[in-house]
Amino acid sequence: MYMHSSQYANGKDFIGKDVLVVGCGNSGMEIAYDLLYWGAHTSIVARSPVKSPHVHVISKEIVFLGMCFLKYLPCRFVDFIATTLSKIKFGDTSKYGIQRPTEGPFYIKSKTGRSPTIDVGAVQKIKTGEIQVFPSIANIKGNEITFENGKSKQYDAIIFATGYRSTVLDWLKDGKDLFNENGMPEPRFPNHWKGGNGLYCAGFSRRGLMGISLDARKIATDIGLTWKGASK
């Protein structure tokens, strides 16, 4: 059985089964943890063929602290604090197959839109061996997976947590003045939020909840000004 993470509901159908999750981002880690909760024999591929092989794993408390600090401190200082706290909390994750990037989590988020992985408890399960970590997949033949380290294993199901794409252009007519062929705004941040004919978009800046908040405020202000102008 193969499925994308968007099709995953819970681990009810995987009780007692061997399941491989491809990708250790937020979706991948959450699904791996949930599968273990439901009694599946869970493995995770830490190096996705689609995303970067390195990932920052941090806690929600560290994210909150970092977001607060970003209002007053340069990103490089905030990244240093966040990375140091993560090392204290989780230790050396490379021993378990999860490599940290050389660049900081908030810098990566601002430049690429890729969020750090917020741990839901999966790291501890990886440390205890309850969730196995494997490197990149070298070959898939039926239910048998061969990894780049030469090891092979058979799985009942493979769940690909390899990311999502924008589907805006699949349903939005006449949106090409604002969106490119990838379904993302053509104008760059901070001018990405407004198109023509009353078209707005929020959450496409790849800057997390803070970016969504900025978009929402700009859109609300613009609608308010438009409303006032129309009522005169």
JOKAMO-V102194 format. One record per residue. N is the residue number from 1. SS is DSSP state (H for helix, E for strand, L for the rest). PHI is phi as a letter, one per 20 degrees, with the letter a starting at -180 (* if undefined). Layout:
N_SS_PHI ; N_SS_PHI
This chain:
1_L_* ; 2_E_c ; 3_E_b ; 4_E_e ; 5_H_g ; 6_H_f ; 7_H_e ; 8_L_f ; 9_L_d ; 10_L_a ; 11_H_e ; 12_H_g ; 13_H_e ; 14_H_d ; 15_L_g ; 16_L_m ; 17_L_e ; 18_E_e ; 19_E_c ; 20_E_d ; 21_E_d ; 22_E_e ; 23_L_o ; 24_L_d ; 25_L_f ; 26_H_f ; 27_H_f ; 28_H_f ; 29_H_f ; 30_H_f ; 31_H_f ; 32_H_f ; 33_H_f ; 34_H_f ; 35_H_f ; 36_H_f ; 37_H_g ; 38_L_e ; 39_L_n ; 40_L_e ; 41_E_e ; 42_E_d ; 43_E_c ; 44_E_c ; 45_E_e ; 46_L_e ; 47_L_d ; 48_L_f ; 49_L_f ; 50_L_e ; 51_L_e ; 52_L_f ; 53_L_f ; 54_L_d ; 55_L_b ; 56_L_e ; 57_E_d ; 58_E_c ; 59_L_e ; 60_H_f ; 61_H_f ; 62_H_f ; 63_H_f ; 64_H_f ; 65_H_f ; 66_H_f ; 67_H_f ; 68_H_f ; 69_H_f ; 70_L_f ; 71_L_f ; 72_L_c ; 73_L_c ; 74_L_f ; 75_H_g ; 76_H_f ; 77_H_f ; 78_H_f ; 79_H_f ; 80_H_f ; 81_H_f ; 82_H_f ; 83_H_f ; 84_H_f ; 85_H_f ; 86_H_f ; 87_H_f ; 88_H_f ; 89_H_f ; 90_H_d ; 91_L_m ; 92_L_e ; 93_H_f ; 94_H_f ; 95_H_f ; 96_H_d ; 97_L_n ; 98_L_d ; 99_L_e ; 100_L_e ; 101_L_f ; 102_L_f ; 103_L_e ; 104_L_f ; 105_H_f ; 106_H_f ; 107_H_f ; 108_H_f ; 109_H_f ; 110_H_f ; 111_H_e ; 112_H_d ; 113_L_n ; 114_L_e ; 115_L_e ; 116_L_f ; 117_E_e ; 118_E_e ; 119_L_f ; 120_L_d ; 121_L_p ; 122_H_f ; 123_H_g ; 124_H_f ; 125_H_f ; 126_H_f ; 127_H_f ; 128_L_e ; 129_L_n ; 130_L_f ; 131_E_d ; 132_E_e ; 133_E_d ; 134_E_c ; 135_L_f ; 136_L_g ; 137_E_f ; 138_E_e ; 139_E_b ; 140_E_c ; 141_E_c ; 142_L_m ; 143_L_e ; 144_E_e ; 145_E_d ; 146_E_d ; 147_E_e ; 148_L_f ; 149_L_e ; 150_L_n ; 151_L_f ; 152_E_c ; 153_E_b ; 154_E_e ; 155_L_c ; 156_L_f ; 157_E_b ; 158_E_c ; 159_E_d ; 160_E_e ; 161_L_d ; 162_L_d ; 163_L_o ; 164_L_c ; 165_L_c ; 166_L_f ; 167_L_d ; 168_H_g ; 169_H_f ; 170_H_f ; 171_H_c ; 172_L_e ; 173_L_e ; 174_L_l ; 175_L_d ; 176_L_f ; 177_L_f ; 178_L_d ; 179_E_d ; 180_L_e ; 181_L_f ; 182_L_e ; 183_L_m ; 184_L_d ; 185_E_g ; 186_L_f ; 187_L_f ; 188_L_e ; 189_L_g ; 190_L_d ; 191_L_d ; 192_L_e ; 193_L_e ; 194_E_c ; 195_L_d ; 196_L_e ; 197_L_l ; 198_L_m ; 199_L_e ; 200_E_c ; 201_L_b ; 202_L_c ; 203_L_n ; 204_L_d ; 205_L_e ; 206_L_m ; 207_L_c ; 208_H_m ; 209_H_f ; 210_H_f ; 211_H_f ; 212_H_f ; 213_H_f ; 214_H_f ; 215_H_f ; 216_H_f ; 217_H_f ; 218_H_f ; 219_H_f ; 220_H_f ; 221_H_f ; 222_H_f ; 223_H_f ; 224_H_f ; 225_H_f ; 226_H_f ; 227_H_f ; 228_H_f ; 229_H_f ; 230_H_f ; 231_H_e ; 232_L_f
